[in-house]
Amino acid sequence: MKVILQADVKGQGKKGQLVEVSDGFARNFLFPKKLAIVANAENQNTMKMQDQARKEKEAKELAMAEDLGKALKSIAVTLHAKGGEHGGKLFGAITGKEIAAALKAEHRIEIDKRSIQLSENIKQFGDYDIKVKLHSGVMGSFTVHVVPEA
């Protein structure tokens, strides 16, 4: 029996795949647990439409990420931090959460704090180049100026 999987099934396939399974396995396990549906013409057409919509959505997200990556190159964010007067060391470190909040406040750009990749801990005043993972394969970068609080 051909079925369309509604969720990942170990040993059978991933969600959205069309697979051939035994009749008993489908009737007694997959259908009662709503892990699969019968692969009739209507359901196969629906699956193709959903797959096409997913691909279009991914292409749109990729294009938006590339545009955001280009826009980030010209952006600089200023963070005010407390630190020692001699040597320029901070009391603590600047985190991705603080950088994301400053980016949102200054430029109205929302970036998840987990996508900000700090190559080094920011523990001194100065300028830092920050890299951001916007999408799989798309990286962006912008500058952060860490200055003493007034």
C-alpha positions in Angstrom: 0.0 0.0 0.0 1.3 3.5 -0.9 1.0 6.1 1.9 2.1 9.6 2.4 3.9 10.1 5.7 2.6 12.9 8.0 5.6 12.6 10.4 9.0 11.0 10.4 8.7 7.3 10.9 11.9 5.4 11.8 12.8 2.8 9.2 10.2 4.1 6.7 11.0 7.7 5.8 10.6 11.4 6.5 7.5 13.6 6.7 5.9 14.2 3.3 7.5 11.2 1.5 5.5 8.7 -0.5 6.4 5.2 0.7 5.3 1.7 0.1 4.4 -0.2 3.3 2.5 -3.4 4.0 -1.3 -3.1 4.4 -1.3 -4.4 8.0 1.4 -1.9 9.1 -0.5 1.0 7.5 -3.9 0.0 9.0 -2.7 -1.1 12.4 0.0 1.4 13.1 0.4 4.3 10.8 -3.3 5.3 10.3 -4.4 5.0 14.0 -1.5 7.1 15.1 -2.1 9.6 12.2 1.5 9.1 11.0 0.3 8.6 7.4 -2.5 9.0 4.9 -3.5 6.9 1.9 -1.7 8.0 -1.2 -4.7 8.6 -3.5 -4.7 11.1 -6.3 -6.1 13.9 -4.2 -3.6 13.4 -1.4 -0.7 13.2 -3.8 -1.8 16.4 -5.5 -2.0 18.1 -2.1 1.5 16.8 -1.2 2.9 18.2 -4.5 1.2 21.6 -3.9 2.6 21.7 -0.3 6.0 20.8 -1.5 5.9 23.5 -4.2 4.7 26.1 -1.6 7.5 25.1 0.8 10.1 25.5 -2.0 8.8 29.0 -2.8 8.8 29.9 0.8 12.4 28.8 1.2 13.4 30.7 -1.9 11.7 33.8 -0.5 13.5 33.4 2.9 16.8 32.9 1.1 16.3 36.1 -0.9 15.3 38.1 2.2 18.4 36.8 4.1 20.7 37.8 1.2 19.1 41.3 1.1 19.5 41.6 4.9 23.2 40.5 4.6 23.9 43.2 2.1 22.1 45.8 4.2 24.0 44.8 7.4 27.4 45.6 5.8 26.8 49.3 6.1 25.4 49.2 9.6 27.2 50.1 12.8 25.8 49.6 16.3 27.0 51.5 19.4 26.9 49.8 22.8 27.6 51.7 26.0 29.2 49.7 28.8 30.8 50.2 32.2 34.5 49.6 32.4 37.7 50.5 34.0 39.3 53.8 33.3 42.8 52.4 32.7 43.3 49.7 30.2 39.8 49.8 28.7 38.6 46.6 30.2 34.8 46.1 30.7 33.1 45.0 33.9 31.8 41.8 32.3 31.4 41.0 28.6 29.1 42.0 25.8 26.7 39.2 24.8 24.8 38.3 21.7 21.6 39.3 23.5 22.9 42.8 24.1 24.0 43.1 20.5 20.6 41.9 19.2 18.8 44.3 21.4 20.9 47.3 20.3 20.5 46.3 16.6 16.7 46.3 17.1 16.7 49.6 19.0 19.0 51.5 16.7 18.1 50.1 13.3 14.8 48.2 13.8 16.4 44.9 12.5 15.4 41.8 14.5 18.0 39.1 14.6 17.9 36.1 16.9 20.6 36.3 19.5 21.6 32.7 18.8 22.5 33.5 15.2 25.1 36.1 16.3 28.5 34.5 16.2 31.0 36.1 18.4 34.5 34.9 17.4 35.9 36.3 20.6 34.5 37.5 23.9 34.0 41.3 23.9 35.7 42.4 27.1 37.3 45.7 26.0 36.2 49.0 24.5 36.7 49.3 20.8 35.3 48.2 17.4 34.4 44.6 16.6 33.2 42.9 13.4 30.3 40.7 14.3 29.2 37.8 12.0 25.5 36.7 11.8 24.1 33.5 10.3 21.0 34.7 8.5 20.2 31.5 6.6 21.9 28.2 5.8 24.8 29.4 3.6 24.1 33.1 4.1 26.3 35.1 6.5 26.1 38.8 7.2 28.4 41.1 9.2 28.2 44.5 10.9 30.3 46.6 13.2 29.8 47.1 16.9 31.4 50.1 18.7 31.8 49.5 22.4 32.2 52.8 24.2 32.3 53.8 27.9 29.0 55.0 29.5 28.8 58.7 30.0 
